Amino acid sequence: MKKPYYLILIVLGISLLVFGVIVYRNTDSTEEFRIERAELFDRLSNSKGYAYATLKYPSELLIKEEAVISLEIMPDKNLKNILEHGVAIDTLISPKRLVLSSERRQLEAVNASGTTVSWRIEATRLGTSSATVSLGLSDLRTDITIYPITPQHTFQINIPVVETKSKASFGEYIGPIMIAVGSLSLLAGFVIASKDFDKATKQSRKKNKR
């Protein structure tokens, strides 16, 4: 195969990779869960540490379907150094059009390996249900029956309640397919280029020997 062919494969591969990434990022995917993140600064001491909060919730629900909204708290190195003093995560959920079977407000100790707070919900009516999840770092000795929560961050989430759940469309696969084909095209182009250069090098050596 002549050199222009491997150049075409390489250019084609790069183009497919670039456009594949663009298509993938701009295509709404059908996912079972959605994830949102936030960072909470340690306001209780001078540790200069952070806690990384990850909220996971269902993207949609059927009527009468039960699900879990979970919040994972992961401390960084600085915050881990003061966990023994009773660092806690204070949380409060306020659902709308959802039945909650867990405690609305929860105070849990932050562990070095991570802490998970969860709420069990049930969908009751068609339409868009929602929930507000407030959270903040606190002291484990805080009496949540007396003191109100002082949130550092608030998640606002929407959970559609539907008759039938969404299925993945063909459009969601276009981006990954373009990326895969582009990668193969690049690989083929470089392999062919390597072989062509090896042949050219060998021919050049033969001519020099003559």
SETORSE-91437 format. One record per atom (N, C-alpha, C, O): x, y, z; residue in one letter. Coordinates in steps of 0.05 Angstrom, whole numbers, padded with zeros to 5 digits, always signed. Example, Ala and Ser with C-alpha at 12.3 -4.5 7.8 and 13.67 -1.06 7.14 Angstrom:
+00264-00114+00156A/+00246-00090+00156A/+00264-00066+00156A/+00285-00066+00169A/+00257-00045+00142S/+00273-00021+00143S/+00258+00001+00157S/+00268+00023+00161S/
This chain:
+00017-00024+00000M/+00000+00000+00000M/+00018+00025+00000M/+00038+00026+00014M/+00011+00044-00016K/+00027+00068-00018K/+00023+00087+00006K/+00003+00085+00021K/+00042+00105+00009K/+00041+00123+00032K/+00016+00139+00035K/+00006+00142+00057K/+00005+00150+00013P/-00019+00167+00016P/-00042+00152+00030P/-00059+00165+00043P/-00043+00125+00028Y/-00065+00111+00040Y/-00063+00111+00070Y/-00083+00114+00084Y/-00039+00108+00081Y/-00037+00108+00110Y/-00042+00136+00121Y/-00051+00140+00143Y/-00035+00156+00105L/-00040+00184+00113L/-00070+00189+00114L/-00081+00202+00132L/-00085+00177+00095I/-00114+00180+00095I/-00126+00166+00119I/-00144+00177+00132I/-00116+00143+00126L/-00126+00128+00149L/-00121+00144+00175L/-00138+00145+00193L/-00097+00156+00177I/-00091+00171+00201I/-00108+00196+00204I/-00119+00202+00225I/-00111+00211+00182V/-00128+00235+00182V/-00157+00227+00188V/-00171+00241+00203V/-00166+00205+00175L/-00194+00196+00180L/-00198+00188+00209L/-00218+00194+00221L/-00178+00174+00220G/-00179+00166+00248G/-00181+00189+00267G/-00197+00189+00286G/-00164+00209+00263I/-00164+00233+00280I/-00191+00247+00278I/-00202+00256+00298I/-00201+00250+00254S/-00227+00264+00250S/-00250+00249+00264S/-00267+00262+00277S/-00250+00223+00261L/-00272+00207+00274L/-00270+00209+00304L/-00290+00210+00318L/-00245+00208+00315L/-00242+00211+00344L/-00252+00238+00354L/-00267+00239+00374L/-00245+00259+00340V/-00253+00286+00349V/-00283+00289+00348V/-00296+00297+00367V/-00295+00282+00325F/-00324+00285+00322F/-00339+00265+00339F/-00361+00271+00349F/-00327+00242+00344G/-00340+00222+00362G/-00342+00233+00390G/-00363+00229+00403G/-00321+00245+00400V/-00321+00257+00427V/-00341+00279+00429V/-00356+00281+00449V/-00343+00296+00408I/-00362+00318+00408I/-00391+00308+00408I/-00407+00318+00424I/-00396+00288+00392V/-00423+00276+00391V/-00430+00263+00417V/-00453+00266+00427V/-00411+00249+00429Y/-00416+00235+00454Y/-00423+00255+00477Y/-00441+00250+00492Y/-00408+00277+00478R/-00412+00296+00499R/-00438+00312+00496R/-00449+00321+00515R/-00447+00314+00471N/-00472+00330+00466N/-00497+00313+00463N/-00518+00323+00455N/-00494+00287+00468T/-00517+00269+00466T/-00528+00262+00494T/-00512+00252+00510T/-00553+00267+00498D/-00565+00260+00524D/-00567+00230+00526D/-00580+00217+00509D/-00554+00219+00546S/-00554+00190+00549S/-00577+00180+00568S/-00585+00195+00586S/-00586+00156+00564T/-00606+00144+00581T/-00592+00129+00602T/-00582+00107+00598T/-00592+00139+00626E/-00578+00127+00649E/-00597+00120+00671E/-00617+00135+00675E/-00592+00099+00685E/-00609+00091+00707E/-00607+00110+00731E/-00626+00115+00745E/-00583+00121+00735F/-00578+00139+00757F/-00565+00165+00747F/-00551+00165+00726F/-00568+00186+00762R/-00554+00211+00757R/-00536+00217+00781R/-00542+00209+00804R/-00514+00231+00776I/-00495+00237+00797I/-00488+00266+00797I/-00483+00278+00776I/-00488+00278+00821E/-00479+00306+00824E/-00458+00307+00846E/-00459+00291+00865E/-00440+00326+00844R/-00418+00328+00863R/-00415+00356+00874R/-00423+00376+00862R/-00403+00357+00898A/-00397+00383+00911A/-00374+00379+00930A/-00367+00357+00938A/-00362+00401+00938E/-00340+00401+00958E/-00348+00417+00982E/-00359+00439+00980E/-00342+00406+01006L/-00349+00420+01031L/-00323+00427+01045L/-00307+00409+01052L/-00319+00452+01050F/-00295+00461+01064F/-00298+00458+01094F/-00319+00462+01106F/-00276+00450+01107D/-00277+00446+01136D/-00278+00473+01150D/-00259+00488+01150D/-00301+00480+01161R/-00305+00505+01174R/-00304+00503+01205R/-00308+00523+01219R/-00298+00479+01215L/-00297+00474+01243L/-00270+00478+01256L/-00267+00483+01280L/-00249+00474+01240S/-00222+00476+01251S/-00204+00488+01230S/-00213+00498+01209S/-00178+00487+01235N/-00158+00498+01216N/-00144+00477+01200N/-00121+00480+01192N/-00158+00455+01194S/-00146+00433+01180S/-00142+00440+01150S/-00126+00427+01137S/-00157+00460+01140K/-00156+00467+01112K/-00164+00444+01094K/-00156+00442+01071K/-00181+00426+01105G/-00189+00402+01090G/-00216+00406+01077G/-00230+00425+01082G/-00222+00386+01060Y/-00247+00385+01046Y/-00260+00358+01048Y/-00247+00338+01053Y/-00286+00357+01045A/-00301+00332+01042A/-00314+00333+01015A/-00326+00353+01007A/-00311+00311+01000Y/-00322+00309+00973Y/-00349+00295+00975Y/-00350+00272+00984Y/-00370+00308+00966A/-00397+00297+00968A/-00407+00288+00940A/-00404+00303+00921A/-00417+00264+00939T/-00427+00253+00914T/-00456+00243+00919T/-00461+00225+00935T/-00475+00256+00905L/-00503+00249+00908L/-00511+00232+00884L/-00507+00239+00861L/-00524+00209+00890K/-00533+00191+00869K/-00563+00186+00872K/-00572+00180+00894K/-00578+00190+00850Y/-00607+00187+00851Y/-00617+00176+00825Y/-00604+00179+00804Y/-00641+00164+00825P/-00652+00152+00800P/-00659+00174+00780P/-00669+00195+00787P/-00654+00168+00755S/-00660+00187+00733S/-00690+00189+00728S/-00700+00210+00719S/-00705+00167+00734E/-00734+00167+00731E/-00745+00143+00746E/-00731+00124+00753E/-00771+00145+00753L/-00784+00124+00768L/-00811+00117+00756L/-00824+00134+00743L/-00820+00093+00761L/-00847+00085+00754L/-00865+00090+00778L/-00855+00093+00801L/-00891+00092+00774I/-00910+00095+00796I/-00908+00072+00815I/-00907+00049+00807I/-00907+00077+00841K/-00904+00058+00862K/-00876+00045+00864K/-00872+00026+00879K/-00858+00054+00848E/-00831+00043+00849E/-00815+00056+00872E/-00817+00080+00877E/-00800+00039+00886E/-00783+00048+00908E/-00755+00051+00898E/-00746+00036+00881E/-00740+00070+00909A/-00712+00074+00902A/-00698+00087+00925A/-00710+00093+00946A/-00672+00091+00921V/-00655+00102+00942V/-00640+00126+00931V/-00628+00125+00910V/-00640+00147+00947I/-00623+00170+00942I/-00600+00168+00961I/-00604+00166+00985I/-00575+00167+00951S/-00552+00163+00969S/-00532+00186+00967S/-00528+00197+00945S/-00520+00192+00989L/-00500+00213+00990L/-00474+00201+01002L/-00474+00192+01025L/-00453+00202+00987E/-00427+00192+00996E/-00409+00215+01003E/-00405+00234+00987E/-00397+00214+01027I/-00378+00234+01036I/-00350+00222+01039I/-00346+00203+01053I/-00331+00234+01025M/-00303+00224+01026M/-00285+00247+01034M/-00282+00267+01020M/-00271+00244+01057P/-00253+00265+01067P/-00227+00265+01052P/-00217+00244+01043P/-00214+00288+01050D/-00187+00289+01038D/-00167+00284+01061D/-00174+00279+01083D/-00141+00286+01054K/-00120+00280+01073K/-00121+00298+01098K/-00117+00289+01120K/-00125+00324+01093N/-00125+00343+01115N/-00148+00338+01134N/-00145+00339+01159N/-00171+00332+01123L/-00194+00327+01140L/-00192+00301+01156L/-00202+00299+01178L/-00179+00282+01144K/-00176+00256+01157K/-00160+00259+01183K/-00164+00244+01202K/-00142+00279+01184N/-00126+00283+01208N/-00141+00292+01233N/-00131+00289+01255N/-00166+00302+01229I/-00181+00312+01252I/-00207+00296+01256I/-00224+00305+01272I/-00211+00274+01242L/-00235+00259+01245L/-00240+00249+01273L/-00263+00245+01282L/-00218+00244+01287E/-00221+00234+01315E/-00234+00254+01334E/-00242+00246+01356E/-00236+00279+01325H/-00248+00299+01342H/-00279+00300+01338H/-00292+00317+01350H/-00289+00282+01321G/-00318+00281+01319G/-00330+00297+01296G/-00350+00311+01299G/-00317+00295+01272V/-00328+00309+01249V/-00351+00293+01238V/-00350+00269+01235V/-00373+00307+01232A/-00397+00294+01222A/-00408+00308+01198A/-00401+00330+01191A/-00426+00293+01184I/-00440+00305+01161I/-00469+00308+01169I/-00482+00288+01176I/-00479+00332+01168D/-00507+00338+01175D/-00523+00341+01149D/-00516+00357+01132D/-00544+00326+01146T/-00560+00326+01121T/-00590+00329+01127T/-00600+00321+01147T/-00603+00340+01107L/-00632+00344+01108L/-00644+00342+01080L/-00635+00355+01062L/-00664+00324+01077I/-00677+00322+01051I/-00705+00332+01053I/-00719+00326+01072I/-00714+00346+01032S/-00741+00356+01031S/-00753+00348+01004S/-00750+00361+00984S/-00768+00325+01004P/-00779+00315+00979P/-00806+00327+00972P/-00821+00335+00990P/-00812+00328+00946K/-00838+00337+00937K/-00849+00316+00918K/-00836+00307+00899K/-00874+00308+00922R/-00888+00288+00906R/-00874+00261+00908R/-00876+00244+00890R/-00860+00256+00930L/-00847+00231+00936L/-00853+00223+00965L/-00854+00240+00983L/-00857+00197+00970V/-00861+00187+00997V/-00834+00179+01008V/-00820+00163+00996V/-00827+00190+01031L/-00802+00185+01044L/-00805+00166+01067L/-00822+00171+01085L/-00790+00144+01068S/-00792+00124+01090S/-00767+00124+01107S/-00764+00106+01123S/-00750+00144+01104S/-00726+00147+01120S/-00728+00173+01136S/-00745+00190+01130S/-00710+00176+01155E/-00709+00201+01170E/-00700+00224+01152E/-00681+00222+01136E/-00715+00246+01153R/-00709+00269+01136R/-00681+00281+01143R/-00666+00288+01125R/-00676+00283+01168R/-00650+00295+01177R/-00633+00273+01190R/-00642+00258+01207R/-00608+00272+01181Q/-00590+00252+01191Q/-00562+00264+01197Q/-00552+00280+01181Q/-00551+00256+01219L/-00524+00265+01227L/-00507+00240+01230L/-00512+00223+01247L/-00486+00238+01213E/-00469+00215+01213E/-00440+00223+01216E/-00431+00243+01205E/-00424+00206+01230A/-00396+00211+01232A/-00382+00207+01205A/-00389+00189+01190A/-00363+00224+01199V/-00347+00222+01174V/-00324+00203+01180V/-00308+00207+01197V/-00323+00181+01165N/-00302+00161+01168N/-00280+00165+01147N/-00285+00176+01125N/-00257+00155+01153A/-00234+00158+01135A/-00239+00143+01109A/-00230+00152+01088A/-00253+00121+01110S/-00259+00105+01086S/-00284+00115+01071S/-00291+00104+01050S/-00297+00135+01082G/-00321+00146+01070G/-00346+00140+01086G/-00348+00120+01100G/-00366+00157+01083T/-00391+00154+01097T/-00414+00157+01077T/-00414+00175+01060T/-00434+00140+01080T/-00457+00141+01062T/-00483+00146+01077T/-00489+00132+01097T/-00498+00165+01068V/-00524+00172+01080V/-00544+00165+01058V/-00540+00173+01035V/-00566+00152+01065S/-00586+00145+01044S/-00614+00150+01054S/-00620+00150+01077S/-00632+00155+01034W/-00660+00159+01039W/-00676+00141+01019W/-00670+00141+00995W/-00695+00127+01030R/-00712+00110+01013R/-00737+00126+01005R/-00751+00137+01022R/-00743+00126+00979I/-00765+00141+00969I/-00784+00123+00953I/-00776+00102+00944I/-00808+00133+00949E/-00828+00119+00932E/-00843+00139+00915E/-00852+00160+00926E/-00846+00133+00890A/-00861+00151+00872A/-00891+00144+00874A/-00899+00121+00875A/-00907+00165+00874T/-00936+00161+00878T/-00953+00172+00855T/-00975+00162+00850T/-00943+00193+00841R/-00959+00206+00821R/-00942+00211+00796R/-00918+00217+00798R/-00955+00210+00773L/-00941+00217+00748L/-00934+00246+00748L/-00948+00263+00759L/-00912+00252+00735G/-00903+00280+00733G/-00874+00282+00744G/-00861+00262+00749G/-00866+00306+00747T/-00838+00311+00757T/-00838+00314+00787T/-00850+00334+00798T/-00826+00296+00801S/-00822+00298+00830S/-00794+00311+00834S/-00778+00312+00816S/-00790+00321+00858S/-00764+00335+00863S/-00756+00331+00892S/-00772+00322+00909S/-00732+00339+00898A/-00722+00338+00926A/-00699+00358+00929A/-00684+00363+00910A/-00698+00369+00953T/-00676+00386+00960T/-00659+00372+00981T/-00670+00365+01002T/-00634+00369+00976V/-00616+00356+00996V/-00596+00377+01006V/-00579+00386+00990V/-00598+00384+01031S/-00580+00403+01043S/-00559+00388+01060S/-00566+00368+01073S/-00534+00398+01060L/-00513+00384+01074L/-00491+00403+01083L/-00487+00424+01071L/-00478+00395+01104G/-00456+00411+01115G/-00440+00396+01135G/-00451+00379+01149G/-00415+00402+01138L/-00398+00389+01158L/-00406+00401+01186L/-00412+00424+01188L/-00406+00383+01206S/-00415+00391+01232S/-00400+00376+01253S/-00382+00360+01248S/-00408+00380+01279D/-00397+00366+01301D/-00415+00343+01308D/-00440+00346+01309D/-00403+00319+01314L/-00419+00296+01319L/-00436+00299+01345L/-00456+00284+01348L/-00429+00318+01362R/-00444+00322+01387R/-00468+00340+01383R/-00482+00345+01402R/-00472+00350+01359T/-00494+00368+01354T/-00521+00354+01358T/-00526+00332+01349T/-00539+00367+01373D/-00565+00357+01378D/-00584+00367+01356D/-00592+00390+01356D/-00590+00349+01336I/-00605+00358+01313I/-00635+00362+01320I/-00650+00372+01303I/-00643+00355+01344T/-00671+00360+01352T/-00673+00389+01362T/-00696+00399+01366T/-00651+00402+01367I/-00651+00430+01377I/-00640+00449+01357I/-00653+00470+01352I/-00618+00443+01345Y/-00604+00461+01327Y/-00611+00456+01298Y/-00611+00433+01289Y/-00618+00477+01283P/-00625+00473+01254P/-00599+00468+01238P/-00577+00475+01247P/-00602+00457+01215I/-00579+00451+01198I/-00568+00477+01187I/-00583+00496+01180I/-00542+00479+01184T/-00529+00501+01171T/-00515+00491+01146T/-00492+00483+01146T/-00530+00491+01124P/-00519+00478+01099P/-00496+00494+01086P/-00496+00518+01086P/-00477+00478+01076Q/-00456+00489+01060Q/-00461+00486+01030Q/-00450+00500+01013Q/-00479+00467+01025H/-00487+00463+00997H/-00515+00451+00996H/-00523+00437+01015H/-00529+00457+00974T/-00556+00446+00971T/-00559+00435+00943T/-00554+00449+00923T/-00566+00409+00941F/-00572+00397+00915F/-00602+00400+00909F/-00619+00394+00926F/-00608+00408+00885Q/-00635+00410+00875Q/-00638+00389+00853Q/-00626+00392+00832Q/-00654+00368+00858I/-00656+00347+00839I/-00685+00343+00830I/-00704+00347+00845I/-00689+00334+00805N/-00715+00328+00794N/-00715+00298+00785N/-00696+00289+00773N/-00736+00284+00792I/-00739+00256+00785I/-00766+00252+00771I/-00787+00252+00785I/-00767+00250+00745P/-00793+00246+00731P/-00805+00219+00739P/-00791+00198+00741P/-00831+00219+00743V/-00846+00194+00748V/-00862+00188+00723V/-00879+00204+00714V/-00856+00165+00710V/-00866+00159+00684V/-00882+00132+00684V/-00880+00117+00703V/-00897+00128+00662E/-00911+00103+00659E/-00892+00081+00649E/-00894+00058+00658E/-00874+00088+00631T/-00854+00069+00621T/-00827+00083+00620T/-00826+00107+00613T/-00806+00069+00627K/-00780+00081+00628K/-00768+00084+00600K/-00774+00069+00582K/-00751+00104+00597S/-00738+00110+00572S/-00718+00088+00564S/-00705+00076+00582S/-00716+00083+00538K/-00697+00063+00528K/-00676+00078+00512K/-00681+00099+00500K/-00652+00066+00511A/-00630+00078+00497A/-00637+00080+00467A/-00646+00060+00455A/-00632+00103+00455S/-00636+00106+00426S/-00611+00101+00411S/-00589+00100+00422S/-00613+00097+00384F/-00590+00092+00368F/-00570+00115+00368F/-00546+00111+00366F/-00581+00139+00372G/-00564+00163+00372G/-00543+00162+00394G/-00521+00174+00392G/-00549+00148+00416E/-00530+00146+00438E/-00505+00130+00431E/-00484+00132+00444E/-00508+00113+00411Y/-00486+00095+00404Y/-00468+00107+00382Y/-00446+00096+00376Y/-00477+00129+00369I/-00462+00140+00347I/-00434+00149+00356I/-00414+00143+00343I/-00434+00164+00378G/-00408+00175+00388G/-00388+00152+00394G/-00366+00153+00384G/-00396+00132+00410P/-00377+00111+00416P/-00368+00095+00391P/-00345+00086+00390P/-00387+00092+00372I/-00380+00078+00347I/-00358+00093+00332I/-00339+00082+00322I/-00362+00120+00330M/-00343+00137+00316M/-00316+00136+00330M/-00295+00135+00316M/-00316+00136+00356I/-00291+00135+00371I/-00277+00108+00366I/-00252+00107+00363I/-00292+00086+00366A/-00280+00060+00362A/-00269+00057+00334A/-00246+00048+00330A/-00284+00066+00314V/-00275+00064+00286V/-00251+00082+00282V/-00232+00075+00268V/-00251+00106+00294G/-00229+00124+00292G/-00204+00113+00304G/-00182+00116+00292G/-00206+00099+00326S/-00183+00087+00339S/-00171+00065+00322S/-00147+00063+00319S/-00189+00048+00310L/-00179+00027+00292L/-00166+00038+00267L/-00146+00028+00258L/-00177+00060+00257S/-00166+00073+00233S/-00138+00084+00239S/-00120+00081+00223S/-00135+00097+00262L/-00109+00107+00270L/-00089+00085+00273L/-00066+00087+00264L/-00097+00063+00287L/-00079+00041+00291L/-00070+00028+00264L/-00047+00023+00260L/-00090+00025+00246A/-00083+00013+00220A/-00064+00032+00205A/-00046+00022+00192A/-00069+00058+00206G/-00052+00077+00192G/-00024+00076+00202G/-00005+00077+00186G/-00020+00075+00229F/+00007+00074+00240F/+00021+00048+00234F/+00045+00047+00229F/+00006+00026+00234V/+00018+00000+00228V/+00028-00001+00199V/+00050-00010+00194V/+00011+00008+00181I/+00018+00009+00152I/+00042+00028+00148I/+00060+00022+00132I/+00041+00051+00161A/+00063+00070+00159A/+00089+00058+00168A/+00110+00062+00156A/+00088+00043+00190S/+00112+00030+00201S/+00124+00010+00181S/+00148+00009+00177S/+00106-00006+00169K/+00115-00026+00149K/+00127-00012+00124K/+00147-00021+00114K/+00114+00009+00115D/+00124+00024+00092D/+00152+00036+00097D/+00169+00035+00080D/+00155+00047+00121F/+00181+00059+00127F/+00203+00037+00130F/+00226+00042+00123F/+00195+00014+00140D/+00214-00008+00142D/+00223-00017+00115D/+00247-00022+00110D/+00204-00019+00096K/+00210-00027+00069K/+00228-00007+00055K/+00248-00014+00042K/+00222+00019+00060A/+00238+00040+00048A/+00266+00040+00059A/+00285+00045+00044A/+00269+00034+00085T/+00295+00033+00097T/+00312+00010+00086T/+00336+00013+00081T/+00299-00013+00083K/+00313-00037+00072K/+00322-00032+00044K/+00344-00039+00036K/+00304-00020+00027Q/+00311-00014+00000Q/+00334+00005-00002Q/+00352+00003-00019Q/+00334+00025+00016S/+00356+00045+00016S/+00383+00032+00023S/+00403+00039+00012S/+00382+00013+00042R/+00407-00001+00050R/+00417-00018+00027R/+00442-00020+00022R/+00399-00031+00012K/+00407-00048-00011K/+00421-00031-00032K/+00441-00039-00044K/+00410-00007-00037K/+00421+00011-00057K/+00449+00020-00049K/+00467+00022-00065K/+00452+00025-00023N/+00478+00034-00013N/+00499+00013-00015N/+00523+00019-00020N/+00491-00013-00012K/+00510-00035-00014K/+00520-00038-00042K/+00543-00045-00047K/+00502-00033-00062R/+00510-00035-00090R/+00530-00013-00097R/+00539-00012-00120R/
